[in-house]
Amino acid sequence: MTDTLLSVKNLTLNIPTGSGTLKAVRGIDFDLKRGETLSIVGESGSGKSLTSLAVMGLLGKSIKRQADEMRFDDIDLQKANRRVMRDLRGNRIAMIFQEPMTSLNPAYTIGDQLTETLLLHRKVSKAAARARAVELLEKVGITAAESRLSQYPHQLSGGLRQRVMIALALMCEPDLLIADEPTTALDVTIQAQILRLLVDLTREMNMAMILITHDLGVVARVADKVAVMYAGELVETGPASEVFAAPSHPYTRGLLRCIPQPGKTERGAPLGTIPGIVPSLIGDVSGCVFRTRCAHARPECREAIPLRGDASHEFKCVHPDGALSEEGEVA
Amino acid sequence: MLPFILKRLGLALLVALTVSFISFSLLFLSGDPAAALAGETASGEDVEAIRRLYGFDRPMLVQYGEWLFSAVQGDFGESYYFKLPVASLIAERLQVTMLLGVCGILFALLTAVPLGVAAAIRPNSLIDRVALFLSVAGQAMPSFWFGLILIVVFAIQLGWLPPSGAATWRHFIMPTIVLGYYAMPAIMRLTRAGMLDVLNSDFIRTARAKGAGEGRVLFKHALRNAIIPVVSLAAVQMGFMLGGSIVVESVFALHGAGFLAWESIARNDLPTVQALILVFSMFYIVFTFLADVLNAWLDPRMRSS
């Protein structure tokens, strides 16, 4: 057994559309060790969710997946057939989705849906599966867990449903948990609770987690590693502490400036924004994808951009050290 | 679940009562029943005598109460034409109609639902096009014409099936197909639309993320949600088949309740018409009630509303 749990090299996702091929994800690399939390950050449409679905093998039929390597533990995900993928999903790789209100089947009880996962993957009795469901509901902080089993999703609030979704993902004690914007649809007070819960659980179960979010505040609190994604590419990856201390890509710096900081951000001062919009990914996409919105764009930004930095903290930008003075940048 | 059933049952009873009053009023809406009974050549005195004999001279509400009281006991009076109790007349004819209706709806469901599901799994595939063609053809062909075509091909030219009558199960094959095919397109399209909709929902993605196989995803997670509107539609169509199979019964000379209704209207046989309207309406009410209960079982959200 290797230390690396998940390894993805040069992942590319293409979506054929009426007006050409949409190059949704281009040449992404990342890996994840056991027990580690990787946060993929980026704005809507940057390909974060697609990347996670690609790992799960749950992409729509029309999306073309290519990669030099996609390995989960000892399993080559590119060669895995449907049977192997089915055995992995819900069992060793579990996923939590963004929309707790619609992610549970309205026709079945919470108990039915929780136990289904365990019964699909393990040879256990129904009673044992129910006991496990109660145990996990308690673990995710749901009171009167026993009686919740006979309730239906519509009888629960959004926060409770997301807790149920988390319990559902943990039924088989997965090695990897993919959380796709798990707190976006929830109230701010609930967001913090759910996040804390996820962090505690991953530590307790020594579970690796890919946390997909557009909220950098979330990342700072939980992630070991950060991967900043922009328009289908990873523009900067590295240990969370380093990326936050020394953001090297102009896009990362732009994102960080968008977060108001109590005490630092002046009252009444405009919040940081990144001007411009994400470029079209249909047709020829070359050079730095961020150059159309970047204050430091230079002619060489049209060329292929090499990865810079050291092995742990890498970024895709032509500026030699990345640590540019902040003055020249548009706020 | 029980409060929901009781509430629906109460509603169904109210509807039934309303329908019974309307169907009773028909007797008076269609002119003077005594004059109609007595015939065109009768004198004024004869009409008056008949009016007293049948009790038409009493207040309408009293007559209604009396009629309803007998009706709930299964006594619908005597047919003017057959001079037989209406209840036994209808009971005899209803056997054929009910057999045909049940076969028809089963045929429709057993063809439409699998076809709708298959079409939804692969939209725009060959099977989807075939399903579309069958449903358009079903909607476009009038029942009487389709029935006649079947008779010409399978009874007259090929000689495989009897053209008319109700003596054996083979007599019911063609009427079942004609009646069922009429209901099939709507059920098929609703199943297809429902499945397409549900298969794109988040909880189906959750089911796949759990590691459920395709069969389980389709039938346990998707179909149960997609079938809910189909249940309501099938209930209405079932009611229609039991009450409105007049055309099919005529084409295949099946003397069922639909045929009796048509005969009785033509003969001005009001007690029979009244009773048939009431019976047909009851079918609608009963099937809608059953569909509501079935839907509440399928979809827990309906139980609370």
Contacts between the chains, C-beta under 8 A, distances in Angstrom:
chain1	res1	chain2	res2	distance
A	56	B	209	6.3
A	58	B	205	6.7
A	58	B	208	5.7
A	58	B	209	6.4
A	86	B	211	4.9
A	86	B	212	7.7
A	86	B	213	6.2
A	87	B	211	6.6
A	88	B	211	7.2
A	89	B	208	7.0
A	89	B	209	5.7
A	89	B	210	6.7
A	89	B	211	4.0
A	90	B	209	6.2
A	90	B	210	3.8
A	90	B	211	3.7
A	90	B	212	7.7
A	91	B	211	5.7
A	94	B	209	7.1
A	95	B	209	4.5
A	97	B	202	6.2
A	97	B	205	6.9
A	97	B	206	6.7
A	97	B	209	7.8
A	99	B	202	5.3
A	102	B	201	6.4
A	102	B	202	4.1
A	102	B	203	6.4
A	103	B	202	4.5
A	103	B	203	5.7
A	103	B	205	7.4
A	103	B	206	4.9
A	104	B	203	5.7
A	104	B	206	6.8
A	105	B	203	4.3
A	105	B	206	7.4
A	105	B	207	7.0
A	105	B	221	5.6
A	105	B	225	7.3
A	106	B	203	7.3
A	106	B	225	6.8
A	106	B	299	6.7
A	106	B	300	7.1
A	106	B	301	6.0
A	107	B	224	4.9
A	107	B	225	5.6
A	107	B	298	6.4
A	107	B	299	6.0
A	107	B	300	6.8
A	109	B	300	8.0
A	116	B	210	6.4
A	116	B	212	7.3
A	117	B	210	4.7
A	117	B	211	7.2
A	120	B	210	6.4
A	120	B	211	5.4
A	120	B	212	6.3
A	121	B	211	6.2
A	152	B	300	4.3
A	152	B	301	7.3
A	154	B	300	7.1
A	154	B	301	5.0
A	165	B	206	7.6
A	168	B	206	7.6
A	168	B	210	7.4
